[in-house]
Amino acid sequence: MTRTSHNSPGELAPRSSVDDARNEDLSDGASVPESSLRDQQQQLTREIILRSVADQLESGEASEITVPNVARSAGVSVRTVYRHFASREDLITEAAEWISAHLFGASLMPETVAELAADYRENLVAFDEHPKLVRAMAVSRAGNSVRSARRERRLESLGRALGEVTDNLSQEERREAEALFGYLVNMLAWVTMREEYGLSGAQIATAMDWALGVLIDDLRRRNEAAGANLGNETRS
């Protein structure tokens, strides 16, 4: 998935305006239906509002995400925000998805353990582009409110992915494995390794590849052994 390009690490890309979109559409002299322009303007406004949530977090000034503050940052009215998002909760949920897709590159909703490792590596490298945003999402109250919008689905996805190497283990063992992976595959792990050990996103990704690989291989061996034992008990 392609991330939004930036002028320099740690800064969000400059915003487009509605007029920019209109001028680009009409630059070849072709006429664009009014309904199409209206749809494009609506989409652009929505993008600006979602980007403003990221702006609020990255600035470090917001103790919580509020609709009036987001509207002010986006340069639109509160009514306009509610025209695009039915509630503050909807805004935060959509912002979490937008930040993941446009700024961090991978959604981290894996279906397999291979996807888990690959997606997290992409995230870790991308985090270097927005260190203030990642830190805010990891440790601040406002950031946690955004991150929590995806947390339940992310943990469910993690559990399903790990199922291929834990399905024969006991419920307690599966829970322990999911808890450990959930702790490692987390923004807070990136913040800790970056701030306390001075590692870059690429270096953290290399370390995590090793750690996750060791854990996955061990789980696979234990899971296969447990499966063999279950088979022997069934035959006896």
C-alpha positions as CSV (number, residue, x, y, z in Angstrom):
1,M,0.0,0.0,0.0
2,T,1.4,3.4,-1.0
3,R,2.0,5.9,1.7
4,T,1.6,9.7,1.4
5,S,4.8,11.3,0.3
6,H,6.5,14.0,2.5
7,N,8.9,16.8,2.1
8,S,10.9,15.8,5.1
9,P,10.8,13.0,7.8
10,G,8.4,13.7,10.7
11,E,6.2,16.2,8.7
12,L,2.9,15.6,7.0
13,A,2.6,16.4,3.4
14,P,1.2,19.9,2.5
15,R,-2.5,19.9,2.1
16,S,-4.2,20.2,-1.2
17,S,-7.1,22.6,-1.6
18,V,-10.4,22.3,-3.2
19,D,-9.3,24.8,-5.8
20,D,-6.2,22.8,-6.6
21,A,-8.3,19.7,-7.3
22,R,-10.6,21.8,-9.6
23,N,-7.7,23.3,-11.5
24,E,-6.1,20.0,-12.0
25,D,-9.3,18.5,-13.3
26,L,-9.8,21.3,-15.8
27,S,-6.1,21.8,-16.9
28,D,-6.7,20.1,-20.2
29,G,-9.7,22.2,-21.1
30,A,-12.1,19.4,-20.6
31,S,-15.4,20.0,-18.9
32,V,-16.1,18.1,-15.7
33,P,-19.7,17.4,-14.7
34,E,-20.8,19.4,-11.7
35,S,-21.7,16.2,-9.8
36,S,-18.2,14.9,-10.3
37,L,-16.6,18.1,-9.0
38,R,-18.9,18.0,-6.0
39,D,-17.9,14.4,-5.3
40,Q,-14.2,15.3,-5.5
41,Q,-14.6,18.3,-3.3
42,Q,-16.5,16.2,-0.7
43,Q,-13.7,13.6,-0.8
44,L,-11.0,16.2,-0.5
45,T,-12.8,17.8,2.5
46,R,-13.1,14.4,4.1
47,E,-9.3,13.8,3.6
48,I,-8.5,17.2,5.1
49,I,-10.5,16.4,8.2
50,L,-8.9,13.0,8.7
51,R,-5.5,14.5,8.1
52,S,-6.3,17.1,10.7
53,V,-6.7,14.4,13.3
54,A,-3.1,13.3,12.6
55,D,-2.0,17.0,12.8
56,Q,-3.6,17.3,16.2
57,L,-1.8,14.2,17.4
58,E,1.6,15.1,15.8
59,S,1.5,18.6,17.3
60,G,1.4,17.1,20.8
61,E,-0.9,19.9,21.9
62,A,-4.2,18.0,22.2
63,S,-5.0,16.2,25.4
64,E,-7.9,14.6,23.6
65,I,-9.4,14.6,20.1
66,T,-12.5,16.9,19.9
67,V,-14.6,17.7,16.9
68,P,-14.3,21.5,17.4
69,N,-10.5,21.3,17.5
70,V,-10.4,19.1,14.4
71,A,-12.7,21.4,12.6
72,R,-10.6,24.4,13.5
73,S,-7.4,22.6,12.3
74,A,-9.1,21.6,9.1
75,G,-10.5,25.1,8.4
76,V,-14.1,23.8,8.3
77,S,-17.1,24.2,10.5
78,V,-18.1,21.7,13.1
79,R,-21.3,21.1,11.1
80,T,-19.1,20.1,8.1
81,V,-17.3,17.6,10.2
82,Y,-20.6,16.1,11.3
83,R,-21.8,16.1,7.7
84,H,-18.9,13.6,6.9
85,F,-18.8,11.7,10.2
86,A,-21.9,10.9,12.2
87,S,-20.1,11.1,15.6
88,R,-16.8,11.8,17.3
89,E,-16.4,8.0,17.6
90,D,-16.9,7.6,13.8
91,L,-14.3,10.3,13.2
92,I,-11.8,8.7,15.4
93,T,-12.4,5.2,13.9
94,E,-12.0,6.5,10.3
95,A,-8.9,8.6,11.3
96,A,-7.3,5.5,12.7
97,E,-7.8,3.7,9.5
98,W,-6.6,6.7,7.4
99,I,-3.4,7.1,9.4
100,S,-2.6,3.4,9.1
101,A,-3.3,3.3,5.4
102,H,-1.8,6.6,4.3
103,L,1.0,7.2,6.7
104,F,2.1,3.8,8.0
105,G,1.6,1.7,4.9
106,A,0.3,-1.6,6.3
107,S,-2.9,-2.1,8.3
108,L,-1.4,-4.9,10.4
109,M,-4.5,-7.0,10.1
110,P,-2.7,-10.3,9.1
111,E,-4.2,-13.5,8.1
112,T,-1.0,-15.6,8.4
113,V,2.2,-15.4,10.6
114,A,4.1,-14.5,7.4
115,E,1.9,-11.5,6.8
116,L,2.3,-10.5,10.4
117,A,6.1,-10.3,10.2
118,A,6.0,-8.6,6.7
119,D,3.4,-6.0,7.7
120,Y,5.1,-5.1,10.9
121,R,8.4,-4.6,9.2
122,E,6.8,-2.1,6.8
123,N,5.2,-0.3,9.7
124,L,8.5,-0.1,11.6
125,V,10.3,1.5,8.8
126,A,7.4,3.9,8.1
127,F,7.3,5.0,11.7
128,D,10.6,6.8,11.2
129,E,8.8,9.3,8.9
130,H,6.4,10.4,11.7
131,P,8.1,9.8,15.1
132,K,6.1,12.4,16.9
133,L,2.8,11.0,15.6
134,V,3.8,7.4,16.6
135,R,4.9,8.5,20.0
136,A,1.7,10.4,20.6
137,M,-0.4,7.4,19.5
138,A,1.7,5.1,21.8
139,V,1.7,7.1,25.0
140,S,-0.7,10.0,24.9
141,R,-4.4,9.9,26.0
142,A,-5.4,11.4,22.7
143,G,-3.3,9.0,20.7
144,N,-4.6,6.0,22.6
145,S,-8.2,7.0,21.9
146,V,-7.4,6.8,18.1
147,R,-5.3,3.7,18.4
148,S,-8.0,1.9,20.5
149,A,-10.4,2.3,17.6
150,R,-8.6,-0.5,15.8
151,R,-7.2,-2.4,18.8
152,E,-10.0,-5.0,19.1
153,R,-9.9,-5.9,15.4
154,R,-6.1,-5.9,15.4
155,L,-5.9,-8.4,18.3
156,E,-8.6,-10.6,16.8
157,S,-6.6,-10.6,13.5
158,L,-3.4,-11.4,15.4
159,G,-5.1,-14.3,17.2
160,R,-6.3,-15.8,13.8
161,A,-2.9,-15.4,12.2
162,L,-1.2,-17.2,15.2
163,G,-3.8,-19.9,15.0
164,E,-1.7,-21.7,12.3
165,V,1.0,-22.3,14.9
166,T,-1.1,-22.5,18.1
167,D,-4.2,-24.4,17.2
168,N,-3.1,-27.6,19.1
169,L,-1.9,-25.7,22.2
170,S,-3.9,-25.2,25.4
171,Q,-6.0,-22.2,25.8
172,E,-3.5,-20.8,28.3
173,E,-0.6,-21.3,26.0
174,R,-2.5,-19.6,23.1
175,R,-3.4,-16.7,25.3
176,E,0.3,-16.3,26.5
177,A,1.5,-16.3,22.8
178,E,-1.1,-13.8,21.7
179,A,-0.2,-11.5,24.6
180,L,3.5,-11.7,23.9
181,F,3.0,-11.0,20.2
182,G,0.6,-8.2,20.9
183,Y,3.2,-6.6,23.2
184,L,5.9,-6.9,20.6
185,V,3.9,-5.9,17.5
186,N,3.1,-2.5,19.0
187,M,4.0,1.1,18.6
188,L,5.2,1.3,22.2
189,A,7.9,-1.3,21.4
190,W,9.1,1.0,18.5
191,V,9.2,4.0,20.8
192,T,11.1,2.1,23.5
193,M,13.7,0.7,21.2
194,R,14.1,4.0,19.4
195,E,14.3,6.3,22.5
196,E,16.2,4.1,24.9
197,Y,18.5,2.3,22.5
198,G,18.8,4.8,19.6
199,L,17.7,2.2,16.9
200,S,16.2,3.3,13.6
201,G,13.1,1.8,12.2
202,A,15.1,-0.4,9.9
203,Q,17.2,-1.7,12.8
204,I,14.2,-2.3,14.9
205,A,12.6,-4.2,12.0
206,T,15.7,-6.4,11.7
207,A,15.6,-7.1,15.5
208,M,11.9,-7.8,15.4
209,D,12.3,-10.1,12.4
210,W,14.7,-12.2,14.4
211,A,12.6,-12.2,17.6
212,L,9.3,-13.0,15.9
213,G,11.0,-15.7,13.8
214,V,12.4,-17.4,16.9
215,L,9.1,-17.3,18.6
216,I,7.1,-18.5,15.6
217,D,9.5,-21.4,15.0
218,D,9.2,-22.4,18.7
219,L,5.5,-22.2,18.6
220,R,5.3,-24.2,15.4
221,R,7.5,-27.0,17.0
222,R,5.4,-27.0,20.2
223,N,2.2,-27.0,18.2
224,E,3.2,-29.9,16.0
225,A,4.3,-31.9,19.1
226,A,1.0,-31.2,20.7
227,G,-0.8,-32.3,17.6
228,A,1.1,-35.5,17.5
229,N,0.3,-36.2,21.1
230,L,-3.4,-35.6,20.5
231,G,-3.3,-38.0,17.5
232,N,-1.6,-40.7,19.7
233,E,-4.3,-40.2,22.4
234,T,-7.0,-40.6,19.8
235,R,-5.6,-43.8,18.5
236,S,-5.1,-45.4,21.9
